[in-house]
């Protein structure tokens, strides 16, 4: 596709055209694949550590003489500490060079693991776990931001798919590795092994990473940090303890958290430099993408805890065997996530997201229905589509959501997405296990046998996860409808840009667009497109349906590329002259020229709205390296805006100001 066509790649990733890791801070000296490997390893460690120590709760209780309500604080405090650090990560990423920040964050994991590994009592172990959490809360968003910086535009889905694979692999594989370690050593070894892994991550970052972030050095607002900390601690503590602790205390904590969250949101709107810029949430595709990502993560956290718990407590399955039952699903998800990213890069989210949630909805219910009677092998097979369904969703939906943001909002979008990860982990591990426990307890109280009660609870939980999958499926179809719309409005300008436009008294697109636009109907042939280009002296034209809606764009470059593919003798446009007497050339040319334009036109077209301000339009054309874009009024095409129109207006305005 020629550079002057108003098209965007099917992966919807144009927001990353402007910046590049190859021009930032010398990052070009390192290949993106090597940097991605570091970011992916960091994401794996952060999610791996969410559940790694949980497997050792039983021996920790016996060794340190604490009860279950006390040992549970190793999970609760960890979750709360990580959640509080996520919002701070956006400030840190824009304030400190990438490599020192990454290494300092990984160092927290090393230090926390050493403290825990050498802990003589529960209090010291808890301190070590909290120090780990401080690093974990920042590691995932930092890794995602690094990925956004270095990902080539056409491979964003693939890169995010790899990151998605790591966030799926982490909490799933930790259960298996922890079981293997505890089979030959005590619980201290869990922390020493993680210390070694964290040290490897730190060393990799120190050697491979470069300072690739675009630093803006914002001011840290202490009140905002305090409010978001109280909000997350209150809400997550309330959610995590409502089933296992005091209900009144959980409700009070949740209310306090909600009030603090409201105050935080209001304060961000009054600050020149907010801790978290909440404008991404005003963009519906991003907000829906965050919700869809959370729904897919719920599945992983819920099922990876409940399935092995049922197998061990009801079926009497050995812990290692129960963990290994999940292993085929984990392996498959590692292969599926990058594949899902590649599919997204080529086709967008329209197919991959509904397919993922369909797998979740159907097979989570089947898992709940057959877990009591199926063999471990059959259960492993049924369980594969559940986890692979999540793998189909996570990477693509993150790519889709973040691609809808202006580049300067990426760190804030990542922070919101990462906070959603922590909330999803809390809901998945607490609410669903709470439902499982409540249903089984109720059935036992009603006279059912323990095994039957747990089987009933497992079915209810599986159905509940299936309902989550159906909700995700409905939202996935909404995303599909958004992704298939040809109009990509240029209204995502920042308030600063809008203010600058107003100061310059910039006209809207309608004021300077070209209205005598040449278009091609969907029924036109390739030969007719060439005739139009030659007759009107243009290089491309939108393809419209019978109602005037833009359905594609075709350029002379598209035609030449199609001819070159079909006619081996065609080398350049001059071949029309030198090959004119070649019978084979004439025959294949006639066949190619008789093809419909829709067979070679690009379907996903970047359009602008007739009421957009010129600053926003100029940004879209520059980011996507376009010379022109169709102008829409609703869904109907009413004109076309050329880069030269904007340049001419800006130059005239500048010269008039100079003369004045």
C-alpha positions as CSV (number, residue, x, y, z in Angstrom):
1,X,0.0,0.0,0.0
2,X,1.4,3.3,-1.0
3,X,2.2,5.8,1.7
4,X,-0.5,8.3,0.5
5,X,-3.4,6.0,1.1
6,X,-5.8,6.7,4.0
7,X,-5.5,3.3,5.5
8,X,-4.6,1.7,8.8
9,X,-3.3,-1.7,9.5
10,X,-5.8,-4.4,10.5
11,X,-4.3,-4.6,13.9
12,X,-5.6,-1.1,14.7
13,X,-2.2,-0.1,16.2
14,X,-1.6,3.3,14.6
15,X,-1.2,5.0,18.0
16,X,2.4,3.7,18.0
17,X,3.5,5.1,14.7
18,X,5.2,8.2,16.0
19,X,7.5,7.0,18.8
20,X,10.0,4.2,18.3
21,X,12.4,2.5,20.5
22,X,14.9,2.7,17.7
23,X,15.2,6.4,18.2
24,X,14.8,6.8,21.9
25,X,17.7,6.8,24.2
26,X,19.9,4.6,22.1
27,X,17.6,1.6,22.4
28,X,18.2,0.9,18.8
29,X,21.5,-0.8,19.7
30,X,19.4,-3.6,21.2
31,X,17.0,-5.8,19.2
32,X,13.3,-5.4,20.2
33,X,13.1,-9.2,20.6
34,X,15.8,-9.2,23.3
35,X,14.1,-6.3,25.2
36,X,10.8,-8.1,24.8
37,X,12.3,-11.2,26.4
38,X,13.3,-9.2,29.5
39,X,9.8,-7.6,29.7
40,X,8.1,-10.9,29.3
41,X,10.3,-12.6,31.9
42,X,9.4,-9.7,34.3
43,X,5.7,-10.2,33.6
44,X,6.1,-13.9,34.2
45,X,7.8,-13.4,37.5
46,X,5.3,-10.9,38.7
47,X,2.3,-13.1,38.0
48,X,4.1,-16.3,39.0
49,X,4.7,-14.8,42.5
50,X,1.0,-14.1,43.0
51,X,0.4,-17.8,43.9
52,X,3.8,-19.3,44.2
53,X,4.0,-19.1,48.0
54,X,0.3,-20.0,48.6
55,X,1.1,-23.7,47.9
56,X,3.3,-23.7,50.9
57,X,0.7,-22.3,53.4
58,X,0.2,-25.7,55.0
59,X,3.8,-26.3,55.9
60,X,4.3,-22.7,56.9
61,X,1.4,-23.0,59.4
62,X,2.9,-26.1,60.9
63,X,6.5,-24.7,61.0
64,X,5.7,-21.2,62.4
65,X,2.7,-22.3,64.6
66,X,0.1,-20.0,63.0
67,X,-3.5,-20.7,62.0
68,X,-5.2,-20.4,58.6
69,X,-6.6,-16.9,59.3
70,X,-3.0,-15.6,60.1
71,X,-1.2,-17.3,57.2
72,X,-3.8,-15.9,54.8
73,X,-2.2,-12.5,55.4
74,X,0.7,-13.6,53.3
75,X,-1.7,-13.6,50.3
76,X,-3.9,-10.6,51.4
77,X,-1.0,-8.3,52.3
78,X,0.8,-9.2,49.2
79,X,-2.2,-8.4,47.0
80,X,-2.8,-5.1,48.7
81,X,0.9,-4.0,48.5
82,X,1.1,-4.9,44.9
83,X,-2.2,-3.1,44.1
84,X,-1.1,0.2,45.8
85,X,2.2,0.2,43.8
86,X,0.5,-0.1,40.4
87,X,-0.7,3.6,40.3
88,X,2.8,4.8,41.4
89,X,4.3,2.9,38.5
90,X,3.0,5.5,36.0
91,X,4.7,8.3,37.8
92,X,7.9,6.3,38.2
93,X,8.0,5.2,34.5
94,X,7.8,8.9,33.4
95,X,10.3,10.1,36.1
96,X,13.2,7.7,36.1
97,X,15.4,6.2,33.3
98,X,14.1,2.8,32.3
99,X,17.0,0.5,33.1
100,X,17.7,1.8,36.7
101,X,14.0,1.8,37.4
102,X,13.6,-1.8,36.2
103,X,16.6,-3.0,38.1
104,X,15.5,-1.3,41.3
105,X,12.1,-2.9,41.0
106,X,13.6,-6.3,40.4
107,X,15.9,-5.7,43.4
108,X,12.9,-5.4,45.6
109,X,11.9,-8.9,44.6
110,X,15.4,-10.2,45.4
111,X,15.5,-8.4,48.8
112,X,12.0,-9.5,49.8
113,X,12.7,-13.1,48.9
114,X,15.9,-13.2,50.9
115,X,14.1,-11.7,53.9
116,X,11.4,-14.3,53.6
117,X,13.8,-17.2,52.9
118,X,15.8,-16.4,56.1
119,X,12.7,-15.6,58.2
120,X,12.8,-17.1,61.7
121,X,9.1,-16.2,62.4
122,X,5.9,-15.2,60.7
123,X,6.3,-11.5,61.2
124,X,9.6,-11.4,59.3
125,X,8.2,-13.6,56.6
126,X,5.3,-11.2,56.2
127,X,7.7,-8.2,55.9
128,X,9.6,-10.1,53.2
129,X,6.3,-10.8,51.3
130,X,5.3,-7.2,51.4
131,X,8.7,-6.0,50.1
132,X,8.2,-8.5,47.2
133,X,4.7,-7.0,46.6
134,X,6.2,-3.5,46.2
135,X,8.3,-4.7,43.4
136,X,5.6,-6.9,41.8
137,X,3.1,-4.1,41.7
138,X,5.5,-2.0,39.5
139,X,7.0,-4.8,37.4
140,X,4.0,-5.7,35.3
141,X,3.1,-2.1,34.2
142,X,6.8,-1.3,33.6
143,X,7.1,-4.4,31.4
144,X,4.0,-3.5,29.5
145,X,5.2,0.0,28.9
146,X,8.5,-1.3,27.7
147,X,6.7,-3.6,25.3
148,X,4.6,-0.7,23.9
149,X,7.8,1.4,23.4
150,X,9.7,-1.3,21.4
151,X,7.0,-3.2,19.6
152,X,7.0,-2.6,15.8
153,X,3.6,-1.4,14.7
154,X,2.8,-4.4,12.6
155,X,3.8,-6.8,15.4
156,X,2.1,-5.2,18.4
157,X,-0.5,-8.0,18.7
158,X,2.2,-10.6,18.6
159,X,4.3,-8.8,21.2
160,X,1.3,-8.3,23.5
161,X,0.4,-11.9,22.9
162,X,3.7,-13.0,24.3
163,X,3.2,-10.8,27.3
164,X,-0.3,-12.3,27.7
165,X,1.2,-15.8,27.5
166,X,3.5,-14.9,30.4
167,X,0.6,-13.5,32.6
168,X,-1.2,-16.7,31.9
169,X,1.8,-19.0,32.4
170,X,2.9,-17.3,35.6
171,X,0.0,-18.1,38.0
172,X,-0.6,-21.5,36.3
173,X,2.9,-22.8,36.4
174,X,3.7,-21.6,39.9
175,X,1.4,-24.2,41.4
176,X,3.3,-27.0,39.6
177,X,6.8,-25.8,40.4
178,X,5.9,-25.1,44.0
179,X,4.5,-28.7,44.3
180,X,7.7,-30.1,42.9
181,X,9.9,-28.1,45.2
182,X,7.8,-29.0,48.3
183,X,8.1,-32.6,47.4
184,X,11.9,-32.5,48.0
185,X,12.4,-29.5,50.3
186,X,10.7,-27.3,52.9
187,X,8.9,-24.0,52.3
188,X,12.0,-21.9,52.7
189,X,13.2,-23.2,49.4
190,X,10.3,-21.6,47.6
191,X,11.7,-18.2,48.5
192,X,15.3,-19.0,47.7
193,X,14.3,-20.3,44.3
194,X,12.3,-17.1,43.6
195,X,15.3,-15.0,44.8
196,X,17.4,-16.7,42.2
197,X,14.8,-16.1,39.4
198,X,14.5,-12.5,40.5
199,X,18.3,-12.0,40.5
200,X,18.4,-13.4,36.9
201,X,15.7,-10.9,35.9
202,X,17.7,-8.1,37.5
203,X,20.9,-9.1,35.7
204,X,19.0,-9.5,32.3
205,X,17.6,-6.0,32.7
206,X,21.0,-4.5,33.6
207,X,22.6,-6.0,30.5
208,X,19.9,-5.8,27.9
209,X,17.7,-2.8,28.7
210,X,18.4,0.7,27.7
211,X,16.7,4.0,28.7
212,X,13.8,3.9,26.3
213,X,11.0,5.8,28.2
214,X,10.1,9.3,27.2
215,X,10.6,11.1,30.5
216,X,8.3,14.0,31.5
217,X,9.3,14.3,35.2
218,X,5.8,14.9,36.6
219,X,5.3,16.0,40.2
220,X,4.2,13.4,42.6
221,X,1.0,14.4,44.5
222,X,1.2,12.8,47.9
223,X,-2.6,13.2,48.6
224,X,-3.4,11.3,45.4
225,X,-1.1,8.5,46.4
226,X,-2.7,8.3,49.8
227,X,-6.3,8.3,48.4
228,X,-5.7,5.7,45.8
229,X,-3.8,3.6,48.4
230,X,-6.8,3.8,50.8
231,X,-9.2,3.1,47.9
232,X,-7.5,0.0,46.7
233,X,-6.8,-1.4,50.1
234,X,-10.3,-0.8,51.3
235,X,-12.0,-2.3,48.2
236,X,-9.7,-5.2,47.8
237,X,-9.7,-6.1,51.5
238,X,-13.4,-5.9,51.6
239,X,-13.8,-8.2,48.5
240,X,-11.2,-10.7,49.7
241,X,-12.6,-11.1,53.2
242,X,-16.3,-10.9,52.7
243,X,-16.6,-14.7,52.5
244,X,-13.9,-15.6,55.0
245,X,-14.0,-12.9,57.6
246,X,-16.3,-10.5,59.3
247,X,-19.0,-9.3,56.9
248,X,-19.5,-5.9,58.6
249,X,-15.8,-5.2,58.7
250,X,-15.5,-6.2,55.0
251,X,-18.4,-3.9,54.1
252,X,-17.0,-1.0,56.0
253,X,-13.6,-1.4,54.4
254,X,-15.3,-1.5,50.9
255,X,-17.3,1.6,51.6
256,X,-14.2,3.5,52.9
257,X,-12.4,2.4,49.8
258,X,-15.2,3.5,47.4
259,X,-15.3,6.9,49.1
260,X,-11.6,7.3,48.8
261,X,-11.8,6.3,45.1
262,X,-14.4,9.0,44.5
263,X,-12.2,11.6,46.1
264,X,-9.2,10.4,44.1
265,X,-11.1,10.7,40.8
266,X,-12.3,14.2,41.7
267,X,-8.8,15.3,42.7
268,X,-7.2,14.0,39.5
269,X,-9.5,16.4,37.6
270,X,-8.2,19.4,39.5
271,X,-4.4,18.6,39.1
272,X,-2.2,19.9,36.3
273,X,-0.2,16.7,36.7
274,X,-2.5,13.9,37.9
275,X,-1.0,10.8,39.4
276,X,-3.2,8.8,37.0
277,X,-4.6,10.6,34.0
278,X,-8.1,9.1,33.8
279,X,-8.9,10.4,30.3
280,X,-8.4,6.9,28.9
281,X,-11.6,5.8,30.7
282,X,-13.5,8.4,28.6
283,X,-12.7,6.4,25.5
284,X,-15.3,3.6,25.3
285,X,-13.2,1.0,23.4
286,X,-10.4,1.3,26.0
287,X,-12.8,1.0,28.9
288,X,-14.5,-2.0,27.5
289,X,-11.2,-3.5,26.7
290,X,-10.1,-3.2,30.3
291,X,-13.3,-4.9,31.4
292,X,-12.9,-7.7,28.9
293,X,-9.3,-8.2,30.0
294,X,-10.5,-8.5,33.6
295,X,-13.2,-11.0,32.7
296,X,-10.7,-13.2,31.0
297,X,-8.2,-13.0,34.0
298,X,-11.0,-13.9,36.4
299,X,-11.2,-17.3,34.7
300,X,-7.5,-18.1,35.2
301,X,-7.4,-17.1,38.9
302,X,-10.7,-18.8,39.7
303,X,-10.3,-22.1,37.9
304,X,-6.6,-22.5,38.7
305,X,-7.5,-22.4,42.4
306,X,-10.8,-24.3,42.6
307,X,-10.0,-27.2,40.2
308,X,-6.9,-28.5,42.1
309,X,-8.6,-27.7,45.5
310,X,-11.6,-30.0,44.5
311,X,-9.3,-32.7,43.2
312,X,-7.3,-32.8,46.4
313,X,-10.0,-32.4,49.0
314,X,-12.8,-34.5,47.4
315,X,-11.1,-36.9,45.0
316,X,-8.1,-37.5,47.1
317,X,-5.7,-36.7,44.3
318,X,-2.1,-36.1,45.2
319,X,-1.1,-32.4,45.0
320,X,1.5,-33.0,42.3
321,X,-1.0,-35.0,40.2
322,X,-3.6,-32.3,40.6
323,X,-1.1,-29.7,39.5
324,X,0.0,-31.8,36.5
325,X,-3.6,-32.0,35.4
326,X,-3.4,-28.3,34.7
327,X,-0.1,-28.6,32.9
328,X,-1.4,-29.5,29.3
329,X,-3.6,-26.4,29.5
330,X,-0.6,-24.3,30.5
331,X,1.6,-25.6,27.7
332,X,-1.2,-25.0,25.1
333,X,-1.8,-21.5,26.3
334,X,1.9,-20.6,25.9
335,X,1.5,-21.6,22.2
336,X,-1.9,-20.1,21.7
337,X,-1.1,-16.6,23.1
338,X,1.5,-15.6,20.5
339,X,-0.6,-17.2,17.8
340,X,-3.6,-15.1,19.0
341,X,-1.4,-12.0,18.7
342,X,-0.4,-12.8,15.1
343,X,-4.1,-13.4,14.2
344,X,-4.9,-10.0,15.8
345,X,-2.1,-8.3,13.8
346,X,-3.6,-9.7,10.6
347,X,-7.4,-9.7,11.2
348,X,-8.0,-7.5,14.3
349,X,-10.1,-8.5,17.3
350,X,-13.3,-9.5,15.5
351,X,-12.8,-13.2,15.4
352,X,-10.3,-14.0,18.1
353,X,-12.1,-12.4,21.1
354,X,-15.5,-14.1,20.6
355,X,-13.8,-17.4,20.0
356,X,-11.9,-17.1,23.3
357,X,-14.9,-16.3,25.4
358,X,-17.0,-19.0,23.7
359,X,-14.3,-21.5,24.8
360,X,-14.4,-20.1,28.4
361,X,-18.2,-20.2,28.6
362,X,-18.7,-23.7,27.3
363,X,-15.8,-25.6,28.8
364,X,-15.8,-24.0,32.3
365,X,-19.4,-25.3,32.6
366,X,-18.2,-28.7,31.3
367,X,-15.3,-28.7,33.8
368,X,-17.7,-28.0,36.7
369,X,-20.1,-30.7,35.5
370,X,-17.6,-33.6,34.9
371,X,-14.8,-32.9,37.4
372,X,-16.4,-35.3,39.9
373,X,-16.5,-38.3,37.5
374,X,-13.9,-37.7,34.9
375,X,-10.4,-39.2,35.0
376,X,-7.5,-36.8,35.3
377,X,-6.7,-37.3,31.6
378,X,-10.2,-36.4,30.5
379,X,-10.4,-33.5,32.9
380,X,-7.1,-32.2,31.5
381,X,-8.5,-32.3,28.0
382,X,-11.7,-30.5,29.0
383,X,-9.7,-27.9,30.9
384,X,-7.4,-27.0,28.0
385,X,-10.0,-24.8,26.2
386,X,-10.8,-22.9,29.4
387,X,-7.2,-21.6,29.8
388,X,-6.6,-21.3,26.1
389,X,-9.8,-19.3,25.8
390,X,-8.3,-16.8,28.2
391,X,-5.0,-16.8,26.2
392,X,-7.0,-16.0,23.0
393,X,-8.4,-12.9,24.8
394,X,-5.7,-11.3,27.0
395,X,-3.0,-10.3,24.5
396,X,-5.4,-9.1,21.7
397,X,-7.7,-7.2,23.9
398,X,-4.8,-5.4,25.6
399,X,-3.5,-4.5,22.1
400,X,-6.9,-3.3,21.0
401,X,-7.6,-1.2,24.1
402,X,-4.2,0.5,24.3
403,X,-4.2,1.1,20.5
404,X,-7.2,3.4,21.0
405,X,-5.1,5.8,23.2
406,X,-3.0,8.7,22.1
407,X,0.7,7.9,22.7
408,X,1.1,10.2,25.7
409,X,-1.7,8.4,27.5
410,X,-0.1,5.0,27.1
411,X,1.6,4.9,30.6
412,X,-1.7,5.8,32.2
413,X,-3.6,3.3,30.1
414,X,-1.1,0.6,31.2
415,X,-1.6,1.6,34.9
416,X,-5.4,1.3,34.6
417,X,-5.0,-2.0,32.8
418,X,-2.6,-3.3,35.5
419,X,-4.8,-2.1,38.3
420,X,-7.6,-4.1,36.6
421,X,-5.3,-7.1,36.7
422,X,-4.9,-6.9,40.5
423,X,-8.7,-6.4,41.0
424,X,-9.4,-9.4,38.7
425,X,-6.9,-11.5,40.7
426,X,-8.6,-10.5,43.9
427,X,-12.1,-11.3,42.6
428,X,-11.1,-14.5,41.0
429,X,-9.3,-15.9,44.0
430,X,-11.6,-14.6,46.7
431,X,-15.2,-14.3,45.4
432,X,-15.3,-17.5,43.4
433,X,-13.6,-19.6,46.1
434,X,-16.1,-17.9,48.5
435,X,-19.0,-19.0,46.4
436,X,-17.6,-22.5,46.2
437,X,-17.2,-22.7,50.0
438,X,-20.7,-21.2,50.6
439,X,-22.5,-23.5,48.3
440,X,-20.7,-26.6,49.6
441,X,-21.3,-25.6,53.2
442,X,-25.0,-24.9,52.5
443,X,-25.4,-28.3,50.8
444,X,-23.7,-30.1,53.8
445,X,-26.0,-28.2,56.2
446,X,-28.9,-29.5,54.1
447,X,-27.9,-33.1,54.6
448,X,-25.8,-33.8,51.5
449,X,-22.6,-35.9,51.7
450,X,-19.4,-33.9,51.6
451,X,-18.4,-35.2,48.2
452,X,-21.8,-34.5,46.7
453,X,-21.9,-31.0,48.3
454,X,-18.5,-30.1,46.8
455,X,-19.6,-31.5,43.4
456,X,-22.6,-29.3,43.5
457,X,-20.5,-26.3,44.5
458,X,-18.1,-27.0,41.7
459,X,-20.9,-27.1,39.2
460,X,-22.3,-23.8,40.5
461,X,-18.9,-22.2,40.3
462,X,-18.3,-23.6,36.8
463,X,-21.7,-22.1,35.7
464,X,-20.8,-18.8,37.3
465,X,-17.5,-18.7,35.4
466,X,-19.5,-19.6,32.3
467,X,-21.8,-16.6,32.8
468,X,-18.7,-14.4,33.1
469,X,-17.6,-15.9,29.7
470,X,-21.0,-15.1,28.2
471,X,-20.7,-11.5,29.4
472,X,-17.3,-11.3,27.9
473,X,-18.7,-12.8,24.6
474,X,-21.3,-10.0,24.4
475,X,-18.6,-7.4,25.0
476,X,-16.4,-9.1,22.4
477,X,-19.1,-8.7,19.8
478,X,-19.3,-5.0,20.7
479,X,-15.6,-4.7,20.2
480,X,-16.0,-6.5,16.9
481,X,-18.6,-4.0,15.7
482,X,-16.3,-1.1,16.7
483,X,-13.2,-2.6,15.0
484,X,-15.2,-3.2,11.8
485,X,-16.4,0.4,11.5
486,X,-14.4,2.1,8.7
487,X,-14.5,5.5,10.5
488,X,-11.7,6.1,12.9
489,X,-12.5,9.5,14.3
490,X,-9.7,12.0,15.0
491,X,-11.1,13.3,18.2
492,X,-8.6,11.8,20.7
493,X,-6.7,15.0,20.9
494,X,-5.5,16.1,24.4
495,X,-7.1,19.1,26.1
496,X,-3.8,20.9,25.5
497,X,-4.0,20.3,21.8
498,X,-7.7,21.4,21.8
499,X,-6.7,24.5,23.7
500,X,-3.9,25.2,21.2
501,X,-6.4,24.8,18.3
502,X,-8.8,27.2,19.9
503,X,-6.0,29.7,20.5
504,X,-5.1,29.6,16.8
505,X,-8.8,29.8,15.9
506,X,-8.4,26.8,13.7
507,X,-11.2,25.9,11.4
508,X,-12.8,22.5,11.4
509,X,-12.3,20.0,8.6
510,X,-15.4,21.3,6.9
511,X,-13.7,24.7,6.4
512,X,-10.8,23.5,4.2
513,X,-11.7,20.0,3.0
514,X,-12.1,19.2,-0.7
515,X,-15.7,18.4,-1.5
516,X,-15.4,17.4,-5.2
517,X,-14.2,14.0,-4.3
518,X,-13.8,11.2,-6.7
519,X,-14.9,7.8,-5.4
520,X,-15.4,4.3,-6.8
521,X,-18.4,2.1,-6.2
522,X,-18.0,-1.3,-4.7
523,X,-19.0,-2.8,-8.1
524,X,-16.2,-1.0,-10.0
525,X,-13.4,-3.0,-11.7
526,X,-9.7,-2.6,-11.3
527,X,-9.5,-1.3,-14.9
528,X,-12.1,1.3,-14.1
529,X,-10.1,2.5,-11.1
530,X,-7.0,3.0,-13.3
531,X,-9.0,4.9,-15.8
532,X,-10.3,7.2,-13.0
533,X,-6.8,7.8,-11.7
534,X,-5.5,8.7,-15.1
535,X,-8.4,10.9,-16.1
536,X,-8.5,12.9,-12.9
537,X,-4.8,13.0,-12.1
538,X,-5.2,11.3,-8.7
539,X,-3.3,8.5,-7.0
540,X,-6.2,6.9,-5.0
541,X,-9.9,7.0,-4.2
542,X,-12.2,5.8,-1.5
543,X,-14.5,2.8,-2.3
544,X,-18.1,3.5,-1.3
545,X,-21.3,1.5,-1.1
546,X,-24.7,2.5,-2.5
547,X,-25.4,4.7,0.5
548,X,-22.2,6.7,0.2
549,X,-20.5,5.0,3.2
550,X,-16.7,4.4,2.9
551,X,-16.0,0.6,2.8
552,X,-12.4,0.7,1.6
553,X,-9.6,2.6,-0.2
554,X,-7.7,1.8,-3.4
555,X,-4.6,3.5,-4.7
556,X,-2.5,3.2,-7.9
557,X,0.1,1.4,-5.7
558,X,-2.5,-1.2,-4.8
559,X,-3.3,-1.7,-8.5
560,X,0.4,-2.0,-9.5
561,X,1.1,-4.4,-6.7
562,X,-1.9,-6.6,-7.8
563,X,-0.8,-6.5,-11.4
564,X,2.8,-7.5,-10.4
565,X,1.5,-10.4,-8.4
566,X,-0.6,-11.7,-11.3
567,X,1.6,-10.8,-14.3
568,X,5.2,-12.0,-14.0
569,X,6.3,-9.8,-17.0
570,X,5.1,-6.6,-15.3
571,X,8.1,-4.8,-13.8
572,X,6.9,-1.2,-13.7
573,X,4.3,1.0,-15.3
574,X,6.5,1.2,-18.4
575,X,5.7,-2.5,-18.9
576,X,2.3,-1.3,-20.3
577,X,4.4,-0.1,-23.3
578,X,7.2,-2.6,-23.8
579,X,5.0,-5.7,-23.2
580,X,2.1,-4.6,-25.3
581,X,2.7,-7.2,-28.0
582,X,3.1,-10.0,-25.5
583,X,0.0,-12.2,-25.8
584,X,0.4,-13.8,-22.4
585,X,0.8,-10.3,-20.9
586,X,-2.3,-9.0,-22.6
587,X,-4.4,-12.0,-21.5
588,X,-3.4,-11.8,-17.8
589,X,-3.7,-8.0,-17.8
590,X,-7.3,-8.3,-19.1
591,X,-8.1,-10.8,-16.4
592,X,-6.6,-8.6,-13.7
593,X,-8.3,-5.5,-14.9
594,X,-11.7,-7.3,-14.8
595,X,-11.3,-8.1,-11.1
596,X,-13.5,-6.1,-8.6
597,X,-11.8,-3.3,-6.7
598,X,-12.9,-4.9,-3.5
599,X,-10.5,-7.8,-4.1
600,X,-7.5,-5.5,-3.6
601,X,-8.8,-2.4,-1.8
602,X,-7.9,-2.0,1.9
603,X,-11.0,-2.4,4.0
604,X,-10.0,-0.7,7.3
605,X,-9.8,3.0,6.5
606,X,-8.8,5.9,8.8
607,X,-11.5,8.6,8.4
608,X,-12.0,11.9,10.2
609,X,-15.2,13.6,11.2
610,X,-16.5,16.7,9.4
611,X,-16.5,18.6,12.8
612,X,-13.0,17.6,14.0
613,X,-10.6,20.4,14.7
614,X,-7.5,20.7,12.5
615,X,-5.1,20.0,15.3
616,X,-6.6,16.5,15.8
617,X,-6.7,15.8,12.1
618,X,-3.1,16.9,11.6
619,X,-2.1,14.5,14.4
620,X,-3.9,11.6,12.8
621,X,-2.3,12.2,9.4
622,X,1.2,12.6,10.9
623,X,1.0,9.6,13.1
624,X,-0.2,7.3,10.3
625,X,2.0,8.9,7.6
626,X,-1.0,9.7,5.4
627,X,-1.4,12.3,2.7
628,X,-5.2,12.3,2.8
629,X,-8.1,10.9,4.6
630,X,-11.9,10.7,3.8
631,X,-14.2,13.0,5.8
632,X,-17.4,11.6,7.1
633,X,-20.6,13.2,8.3
634,X,-22.0,10.3,10.4
635,X,-21.4,7.4,8.1
636,X,-21.7,9.3,4.8
637,X,-18.6,10.5,3.0
638,X,-18.8,14.3,2.4
639,X,-15.2,15.2,1.4
640,X,-11.5,14.5,1.7
641,X,-8.8,16.3,3.6
642,X,-5.3,16.4,2.3
643,X,-2.2,17.0,4.3
644,X,-1.3,19.9,1.9
645,X,-4.6,21.6,2.9
646,X,-3.5,21.7,6.5
647,X,0.1,22.7,5.7
648,X,-1.1,25.5,3.5
649,X,-3.4,26.9,6.2
650,X,-0.8,26.6,8.9
651,X,1.9,28.3,6.7
652,X,-0.5,31.1,5.7
653,X,-1.5,31.6,9.4
654,X,2.2,31.8,10.4
655,X,3.1,34.3,7.6
656,X,0.2,36.5,8.5
657,X,1.2,36.5,12.2
658,X,4.8,37.4,11.2
659,X,3.6,40.3,9.0
660,X,1.4,41.5,11.8
